[in-house]
Amino acid sequence: MSLPVFLSPSVTGVPVGTSIVLDGDEGRHAATVMRIRVGEQIALTDGAGSSATCTVTEAGKARLAVRVDTVRYADRPLPSVTVVQAIPKGDRGELAVEMLTEIDVDRIVPWAASRSVAVWRGERAAKSLARWRATALAASKQARRSWLPEVTEQASTDDVVALLREADLAVVLHESARVPLAALPLEGVERVVVVVGPEGGLTDEELAAFSAAGGEVVRLGSSVLRTSTAGVVAASALLARTIRWS
């Protein structure tokens, strides 16, 4: 059975045998919600490659004291995968973030597409972004990730164009494209960006801008997927062809 995972910056560079206190929200969840007790083991990660197996030595009302038993560091894997997710309606955004995190995507970019049904502005934007980030954190712990995904600030179309220009492989999903995703070469690629359009589809202007920035307009198959699942399928199809999933 896998150990419960909690986020703690204290494990960065920590030697075996060190005592660490897990408090704050993570400590409260461990001690109060999960009721972890003395003698049990947990896993801690800093979300930046370092993780440790620890034994609980003290259990308080909202904190745990632990002893570090083993330490491991994982390099950031390549190729890095960024998914630009057009903001969907309802809770489908959190669903997309959860699944993208579980399959090990490195960066998730909420995008205000022209035809996005949902609009993030003002207080709603802050709350929505906070929910996406909280979802990514919870999914990272469930998936036992050593590296947490970055969930960026809301991006404009110009921001997405800039991301595509920086990528070694820039992919734009579109149901009418003639080129299948599987036809794109991955040899030597270190930075992948996948753009997922909104429920209403990409506009001609967006397609033109993305193509001019080096985006390869491709299709996944004969089925038209929801915006909340298309990015997961595309990223999975690409990762399955890399050493990350070998």
C-alpha positions, 0 to 999 in steps of 0.5 A, a space after each residue: 500500500 502506498 504511503 500518504 503524501 504531504 507537501 513540505 519544503 523542509 525535505 529539500 536537501 535534508 539528510 537521513 535522521 533529521 527531525 521535521 515538523 509538519 504543520 499548517 494545512 498539511 499538518 492539520 490534514 495529516 493529524 486531524 483528518 487522516 488521524 495519522 499516529 506515532 509509529 506510522 510512516 508517511 511520504 513528504 515531498 517539496 514538489 521540486 524533485 525531493 521526497 522522503 519516507 518518514 516515521 511519525 515520532 509525535 502526533 499533535 492536534 494539527 501537527 506531526 513530528 517525523 524522522 526522515 528514514 530515506 531521501 530520494 531526488 528525481 530530476 525533472 523529466 524530459 520532454 516537458 509537456 505544457 497543456 494550454 487549456 481553454 477555460 471550460 464551463 462548470 467544473 470541467 476545468 478542475 476535471 481537466 487539471 486533475 487528469 492532466 496532473 495525474 498523467 504527469 503534465 508539467 505545466 497547465 495554462 488556463 487560456 481565455 479563448 475567444 469562444 470560451 463559454 466561461 469567463 474569468 474576471 476580477 474575484 472570479 478569476 482569482 477564485 477559479 485559479 485557486 481551485 485549479 491550483 488546489 486541484 493540481 496539488 491534491 492530484 499530485 499527492 494522489 499520483 505520488 509526483 515528485 514534481 508539482 505541475 505549474 498552473 500559470 496565471 490566465 493567458 491571453 491568445 498573445 501569451 499562447 502564441 509566445 509559448 508556441 514560438 518557444 516550443 520544440 513541438 507545438 501542437 494545436 488540436 482541431 477536429 478538421 485537421 488532416 494530419 494525425 497527432 501520431 504523425 508528428 516526430 518526437 526525436 530530439 524534442 525537449 519542450 512540447 506545448 499542446 493547445 486545447 480549444 474551447 467548447 465553441 472551437 477555435 476561431 480562424 484568427 486563433 488558428 492563423 496566429 497559432 500556425 504562424 507561430 509554428 503550431 502544427 494543427 492536428 487531429 486525435 482521431 475520428 471522434 470529437 472529444 470534449 475540451 476537458 478530455 482532449 488535452 489528456 488524450 493528446 498528452 498521453 498519446 505523446 508521453 507514451 512515445 517518450 522515455 517518460 512512459 517507457 
